Amino acid sequence: MKKIFLVLFVLCLTGCGNKDFTKTCEVEIKSKDLVNKETMEVSFNNKDEVTNVIVTRNYISDEYSSTINDIKESASVYNNALLKKDGVKISISKDEENEYEVKYYLDVPKMDEDTLDIFDLQKNSVKFFNKMRSKDIECK
């Protein structure tokens, strides 16, 4: 009986399963004719493994709709190449004259190193958040 309590005690101390946590990192870049906002919602577990990431890229241009059109054309080629990669799903959430928003749903364990580099990701959450901090990007 004492062995059972000991095993239960040890399991309680170490945790019985993976618990998921989420942090959001945001970057906003403004130029005279474009606002580019990127949000990364990073899910990770208690083993410091990044499990899923949702990257939202939003582009807004009040004056120059041709800028948005250029972004759409460029994103089309970029997205078609990414769709062939494992662990990547893409959704266009806004496609308007002056605003374009695309979401990338990333299953990080399935992604290869080249695809991780495209999104500036790491499989280890501690390394990823340290990298963001070194770039002065705050993740909450």
N, C-alpha and C positions, 0 to 999 in steps of 0.2 A: 504494500500500500504506500509506503514511504517513497518507493521508486516512482510510482505513478505521479505523486505530488511533485517530486523533484523534476520529472520530465515536463509536467504542466507548467511549473514555475519557470523553467528554462525557456519553454516555448513562449510564455508571456513576455519574458524579458527580450527575446530576440525578435518577436513579432511573428505572427502566424501567416502572414501573406504580404503581398505587395500592395502598398498604399500609393495611390497616384497623387501627385501635386501638380499645380499649374502656375506658371509665371508668364507675364506678358511683357514683351520688350517692344518699345516704340521708337521710331526714328522719323523725323519730319524734315524734309529739305525744301526750302523755298527759293525760287528764283523769281525774276521779275514777271515771268509769264506762266509759271507752273508751280503747283504745290504737289510734292510727291511724299506720301505718307506710307510707311511700311510698318505693319504690326505683326509680331510673331507671338503666337500663343503656344507656349512650350509645355508639354506634359512630360513628366518624368516620375520615376518610382523611387522607392526607398533604397534601391541598389545603385542610385546615381546614373540610371540609364534613361536617356531621352527616348520616349516611346512614340509620341505623335507631336507634330507641329502643324499649326495652321498659319500660313503666311498670307497676309492680306496686303496687296499693293494697290493704293488708291492714287489716281492722278486727276488733278483738277486744274483747269485752265479757264479763266473767265473771259479772256480777250482773244485768244488764238486757238480756235478749234482745230486748225491744221496741225498744231502740236499734238493734240489728242489723237488725231487721225494717224500721225506718224508713229505714235506710241502703240496704237492698235495694230498697225501693220507689222511693226517690229515684234510685238508680243505674240502675234499669230505664228510667226516662224519659230520663235523661242519656245512657245507652248507646244507646238507640234513635235519638236524634238524631245521635249520633256515627257510627253505622253508615252513615249516608247520606253521610258525608264521604269524600273520596278519601284513600287512604293509611292508613286506620284499620281494624284488625281487633281484635276483642274476645273474650276468653276468661274465663269464670268458673271459677277453679281451686279455690275452696272455697266451699261454700254450706251452712253448718251453723248450728245454733241460736245459738251464741255467737261465730261467726267467719265472716267474709265476705272473699273475696279475688278481685279482678278484675285481669286483665292486659290492657294495651293494647299492641298491636304496631303501631308507627308507622313508615311509610315516608316519612321526612321530605321528600325531594325532591318527592313527589307532593302534599304538604299545602299548603293555602293559609294565608295569614297569620292568618286568624281561628282556624283550627284549631290552628295553632302557639301562638297566644296562650292558648287553652284549657289547653294543657299547659305553658305558660310556657317554650316552646322557641324556639330560634333556628336558622337553617340554618347559620350559621357557628359552628364549635366554639369558637373563641377567645372570641367574644362570649358564647356560652352559658355557658362555664365561668367567665368573669369575672362574669356575672350571678349565678351560683350562689355564687361567692366573696363577692360584695357582700351576699348574704343570709345569710352565715355557714354555708353548706352546703358540706361538704367532699366532694369527688369524688376517688375513688382509682382 
